[in-house]
Amino acid sequence: MNTSISQGSGRSSRRSRAAAIGITVCLGATLAACGSSNGSSSSASGGSGKVGVSLILKTLTNPYFVSMEKDAKTQAAKDNVGLTVAAGTTDGDTQTQITAIDNAISRGDKGILITTNGDAVNAALGRAKQAGLFVIALDTAPNPASVADITYATDNEQAGKLDGQYAAAALNGKPAVIAMLDLFNNQVVSVDIDRDHGFLEGMGIDPGSKTENGKEAKSGKYTGGKGGTYTVACHQPTQGAIDGGRTAMENCLSANPDINVVYAINEPAGEGAYNALKAAGKEKNVAIYAIDGSCSGLKNVTSGKFAADAVQYPGKMAALGVSSIAKLARGGSKPSVTNGKTFYDTGTALVAAKSLDGQTVQSPSQAASACWGS
């Protein structure tokens, strides 16, 4: 998925490059806190009735996280919250995040919303909790999940499953020759496993493992839709990037030129796959299924590049987080996880240009009101 891919959030390196335009980078000795327009460090500590909240992001050079900042600021204005926004200078920059956490403690903030850049921030988050701050992880649970009080995130397995169910229905009983364009092949990341396995489960294929990709039977019958036979042609890593997706698809076509279904870990990987298919003159006969829900991804559904796209709501995660901390600080109850899950599920939906019997989908125009990026 992204510049934050090593932590499993699912956004791509394409986004890291794309959002540099129009984003102010906060410079300084500590690079710790980019103050938002909704509150300065003084108001963030609770002056004038404001509740202090810190939003600490991976970077501000990724449209996914920029959308979190935007919606958090909007919600902060509604809830009389003094919001301080901080971000790493690059993906993986934990020191800037640690400094921002320590600053939140010093200000007397009531809570922290964070998309962590790595396990190195865990000790600082522990200090914040000991100081009485409520910690909400956004997008991806920290490792271990108990480092945060709660996580607000997409159910990535369900997102993959929605794609897989639609793919099986669209095949209408035809044989499936499947390319699985994953995130990595040399490390285990939860979002990689969840989305991959969800897609297979949606098609009615047993993933064969709960902890690893590529353990399903390489041929057999899928039971989704009307059912039919399947062959898994390949599992290839993409690093969640356009270039990686293209290389992965080229390798898959070399292994089996008859591929007609492509699962892509995210939109950039799907876009790279489309580029490879188009270069090979095969783009019209292959259905690509992606996950993300960016505005540009929805355009790819409209144009036919993607057969479907399972969407996420990063802005909703941040807005709900701001609201939850504000309510808690004013005597409300702590937020709780979604029933049957270990996190608060902020939802997902499937966007497709065509409706199919038995499949609940949104059109790209319907989904556009909640998309993120440009």
C-alpha positions in Angstrom: 0.0 0.0 0.0 2.3 2.8 0.4 5.1 4.8 1.9 3.7 3.4 5.1 3.7 -0.1 3.7 6.2 -1.5 6.0 3.7 -0.9 8.8 0.8 -2.4 6.8 -1.4 0.6 6.1 -1.8 0.0 2.4 -1.0 3.2 0.7 1.6 3.3 -2.0 4.9 5.0 -2.8 3.0 6.7 -5.6 1.1 8.7 -3.0 4.3 9.6 -1.3 5.4 11.2 -4.5 2.0 12.6 -5.4 1.2 14.8 -2.5 4.2 17.0 -2.2 2.3 19.7 -4.1 0.6 22.1 -1.8 1.7 20.6 1.5 3.7 22.7 3.9 6.6 20.8 5.5 7.2 21.9 9.1 10.9 22.6 9.6 12.8 23.2 12.7 15.3 21.7 15.1 12.9 19.0 16.4 10.5 18.9 13.5 8.0 17.8 16.1 4.8 19.6 15.9 3.1 21.2 12.9 0.4 23.3 14.7 -3.0 23.2 13.1 -5.2 26.1 12.6 -7.6 24.7 15.2 -5.4 25.2 18.2 -2.0 26.2 19.3 0.1 24.5 21.9 -1.4 26.7 24.6 -5.1 26.1 23.6 -4.3 22.4 23.2 -3.8 22.0 26.9 -7.4 22.9 27.6 -7.5 26.7 27.7 -10.9 28.4 26.8 -12.6 25.1 27.4 -10.7 23.4 24.5 -9.7 19.8 24.8 -6.1 19.2 23.7 -5.6 16.4 21.1 -2.5 15.6 19.1 -2.7 14.0 15.6 0.6 12.4 14.8 0.9 11.0 11.3 3.5 9.0 9.4 4.1 11.8 7.0 2.3 14.8 5.4 3.5 13.8 1.9 0.9 11.1 1.4 -2.7 11.9 0.3 -4.1 9.2 2.6 -2.7 11.0 5.7 -3.4 14.5 4.4 -7.1 13.4 4.3 -6.8 12.4 8.0 -5.4 15.9 8.8 -8.2 17.6 6.9 -11.0 15.8 8.5 -9.5 15.9 11.9 -9.3 19.7 11.7 -12.9 19.9 10.6 -14.1 17.7 13.5 -11.8 19.6 15.9 -13.6 22.9 15.0 -17.0 21.3 15.7 -15.9 19.8 19.0 -14.0 22.8 20.4 -10.7 20.8 20.3 -7.3 22.3 20.3 -5.7 20.1 17.7 -1.9 19.9 17.2 -0.7 18.1 14.0 2.7 16.5 13.8 4.2 14.2 11.2 7.4 12.3 10.4 9.6 13.9 7.8 9.8 10.6 6.0 8.0 7.2 6.3 9.8 5.4 9.2 10.8 8.6 11.0 10.0 7.5 14.6 12.1 10.1 16.3 9.9 13.0 15.2 6.9 11.1 16.3 8.5 10.4 19.7 9.2 14.1 20.2 5.6 14.9 19.2 4.3 12.4 21.8 6.5 13.9 24.5 5.3 17.4 23.5 1.7 16.2 23.9 2.4 15.0 27.4 4.1 18.3 28.3 1.1 20.3 27.0 -1.3 18.3 29.0 -3.2 17.0 26.0 -6.1 14.7 26.7 -5.3 12.2 23.9 -3.2 11.2 20.9 -4.2 9.9 17.5 -1.3 8.2 15.8 -0.4 6.3 12.6 2.9 4.9 14.0 6.1 4.8 12.0 7.4 1.8 13.9 7.7 0.0 17.2 10.3 2.5 18.4 7.4 4.8 19.4 5.9 2.3 21.8 7.8 3.4 24.9 6.8 7.0 24.4 3.1 6.0 23.9 3.4 4.0 27.2 4.6 7.2 28.9 1.6 9.1 27.4 -0.9 6.5 28.7 0.8 6.6 32.2 0.3 10.4 32.1 -3.4 9.9 31.5 -3.6 10.5 27.7 -6.0 8.3 25.8 -4.2 6.8 22.8 -6.0 5.9 19.6 -4.1 4.2 16.7 -5.4 5.0 13.3 -5.3 2.7 10.2 -3.1 0.0 11.6 -2.8 -1.4 15.1 0.6 -1.0 16.8 2.7 -4.0 17.7 1.5 -5.1 20.1 -2.0 -3.7 19.8 -2.2 -3.0 23.5 0.3 -0.1 23.0 -2.8 1.9 22.1 -6.1 2.0 24.0 -8.0 1.3 20.8 -7.4 1.1 17.0 -9.7 2.7 14.4 -9.1 0.9 11.1 -10.5 -0.8 8.0 -11.3 -4.5 8.1 -8.8 -5.4 5.5 -9.9 -9.0 5.3 -13.4 -7.8 4.6 -12.2 -5.4 1.9 -10.4 -8.3 0.1 -13.5 -10.5 0.5 -15.7 -7.9 -1.2 -13.4 -7.9 -4.2 -13.3 -11.7 -4.3 -17.0 -12.1 -4.1 -17.5 -9.7 -7.0 -14.8 -11.5 -9.0 -16.4 -14.9 -8.5 -19.8 -13.4 -9.5 -18.4 -11.7 -12.6 -16.8 -14.9 -13.8 -20.3 -16.5 -14.0 -18.9 -20.0 -13.8 -16.0 -19.5 -16.2 -12.5 -20.8 -15.3 -10.4 -18.4 -13.3 -6.7 -17.9 -13.9 -5.6 -15.7 -11.0 -2.6 -13.5 -10.5 -2.1 -12.6 -6.8 -0.2 -9.3 -6.6 0.8 -9.1 -2.9 2.8 -6.7 -0.9 5.9 -8.6 0.1 7.4 -12.1 -0.3 10.2 -11.6 2.3 8.2 -10.4 5.3 4.9 -10.9 7.0 2.6 -7.9 7.3 -0.9 -8.2 8.6 -2.5 -6.1 5.9 -0.8 -8.2 3.2 -2.2 -11.4 4.7 -5.6 -10.1 5.5 -6.3 -8.7 2.0 -4.8 -11.6 0.1 -6.7 -14.2 2.2 -9.9 -12.1 2.1 -9.9 -12.1 -1.7 -9.4 -15.9 -1.9 -12.1 -16.4 0.7 -14.5 -14.2 -1.2 -13.9 -16.3 -4.3 -14.5 -19.4 -2.2 -10.9 -20.6 -2.1 -9.3 -21.9 1.1 -6.1 -19.7 1.8 -4.5 -22.8 3.3 -2.9 -20.9 6.2 -3.9 -18.2 8.7 -0.4 -16.6 8.8 1.2 -16.9 5.3 0.3 -16.1 1.7 0.7 -18.6 -1.1 -0.4 -21.7 0.8 -3.7 -22.3 -1.0 -4.0 -25.2 -3.5 -2.8 -23.9 -6.8 -5.7 -25.4 -8.7 -9.2 -26.6 -7.8 -12.7 -25.2 -7.6 -13.9 -21.9 -6.4 -17.3 -21.9 -4.8 -18.2 -18.2 -5.0 -20.8 -17.0 -7.5 -21.8 -20.0 -9.7 -18.6 -21.7 -8.9 -16.0 -23.0 -11.3 -12.4 -24.1 -11.7 -9.4 -22.0 -10.8 -5.7 -21.8 -11.2 -3.5 -19.5 -9.2 -0.8 -18.5 -11.7 1.4 -16.6 -9.4 2.0 -14.8 -6.1 4.3 -11.8 -6.8 5.4 -8.9 -4.5 4.7 -5.3 -5.6 5.8 -3.3 -2.5 2.5 -1.6 -3.1 4.0 0.6 -5.9 3.2 1.2 -9.6 6.6 0.0 -10.8 6.3 -3.1 -8.5 2.9 -3.8 -9.8 4.0 -3.7 -13.4 7.0 -5.9 -12.8 4.9 -8.4 -10.9 2.3 -8.6 -13.7 5.0 -9.1 -16.3 6.4 -12.0 -14.3 2.9 -13.4 -13.9 2.2 -13.2 -17.6 5.5 -15.0 -18.3 4.3 -17.8 -16.0 0.8 -18.0 -17.5 -0.4 -15.8 -20.4 -4.0 -16.8 -19.8 -4.5 -14.8 -16.6 -8.0 -13.3 -16.5 -8.3 -12.2 -12.9 -5.8 -9.9 -11.0 -5.9 -9.3 -7.3 -3.9 -6.2 -6.4 -2.9 -5.3 -2.8 -3.7 -1.7 -3.5 -4.5 0.8 -6.3 -0.9 1.6 -7.3 -0.1 -2.1 -7.7 -3.3 -2.4 -9.7 -2.3 0.5 -11.9 1.1 -1.0 -12.6 -0.6 -4.3 -13.5 -2.8 -2.5 -15.9 0.2 -0.9 -17.6 1.8 -4.3 -18.1 -1.4 -5.8 -19.4 -1.9 -2.9 -21.8 1.7 -3.3 -23.1 1.0 -6.9 -23.7 -2.3 -6.2 -25.5 -4.3 -8.0 -22.8 -6.0 -5.3 -20.8 -9.5 -5.8 -22.3 -9.7 -9.5 -21.2 -8.4 -9.2 -17.6 -10.3 -7.9 -14.6 -8.3 -6.1 -12.0 -9.5 -5.9 -8.4 -7.9 -3.2 -6.1 -8.3 -1.8 -2.6 -8.0 1.8 -1.4 -10.8 4.2 -2.4 -8.8 7.2 -3.5 -10.4 9.6 -5.9 -8.0 8.6 -8.7 -8.8 4.9 -8.0 -12.5 5.6 -8.5 -11.7 7.2 -11.8 -9.9 3.9 -12.8 -13.2 2.1 -12.0 -15.1 4.5 -14.2 -12.6 4.1 -17.1 -12.6 0.3 -16.8 -9.0 -0.1 -15.7 -10.3 -1.6 -12.5 -13.3 -4.0 -12.3 -13.8 -3.0 -8.7 -12.2 -1.1 -5.8 -12.8 -1.8 -2.1 -12.7 1.6 -0.4 -11.3 2.9 2.9 -12.2 6.0 4.9 -9.0 7.5 6.4 -10.7 10.9 7.1 -13.4 9.1 9.0 -10.9 7.3 11.2 -9.3 10.7 12.3 -12.6 12.5 12.7 -14.0 9.8 14.9 -10.8 9.8 16.9 -11.0 13.5 17.6 -14.7 13.2 18.6 -14.0 10.2 20.9 -11.3 11.9 22.8 -13.3 15.1 23.2 -16.3 13.2 24.6 -14.0 11.2 26.9 -12.3 14.3 28.2 -15.7 15.8 29.0 -16.9 12.9 31.1 -18.1 10.5 28.4 -17.3 6.8 28.2 -14.3 5.2 26.5 -14.9 4.1 22.9 -15.2 0.3 22.4 -14.2 -2.1 19.7 -16.6 -3.3 17.1 -18.5 -6.4 18.3 -16.5 -9.6 17.4 -13.4 -7.6 16.4 -10.2 -6.4 18.1 -10.5 -2.9 16.7 -13.2 -0.3 15.8 -14.2 -1.0 12.2 -14.5 2.3 10.3 -16.1 0.4 7.3 -15.5 -0.5 3.8 -17.6 -0.8 0.6 -17.2 -2.1 -2.9 -17.2 0.3 -5.8 -17.9 -1.1 -9.3 -19.2 0.3 -12.6 -21.5 -2.6 -13.0 -24.1 -4.1 -10.6 -24.2 -7.9 -10.4 -26.9 -10.1 -8.9 -26.2 -10.8 -5.2 -23.5 -8.1 -4.9 -23.9 -4.8 -3.1 -21.9 -2.1 -4.8 -21.6 1.7 -5.0 -21.1 3.4 -8.3 -18.0 5.6 -8.6 -20.1 8.7 -8.5 -21.8 7.5 -5.3 -18.5 6.8 -3.7 -16.9 10.1 -4.8 -18.3 12.0 -1.9 -16.1 10.0 0.5 -13.0 9.5 -1.6 -9.6 11.0 -0.7 -6.7 12.5 -2.6 -7.1 14.1 -6.0 
